[in-house]
């Protein structure tokens, strides 16, 4: 298990094995997805703001796709 400590300013350093696994470099953007009682951190691919609803996974069902397909 890899850990890091939260500072008094709510900041942390991303451990080197995590940076290497995600191929992170200075200036890269990260995406955080909350899944119940855990958070998944991923490297942002492209412009995360091009689809403002991309992080709203609760609106990403097949029913939603059908219901909003013609908007």
Secondary structure as UniProt FT lines:
FT   TURN            8..9
FT   HELIX           16..22
FT   TURN            26..27
FT   STRAND          30..35
FT   TURN            36..37
FT   STRAND          38..43
FT   TURN            48..49
FT   TURN            52..55
FT   HELIX           57..59
FT   HELIX           62..67
FT   TURN            68..70
//
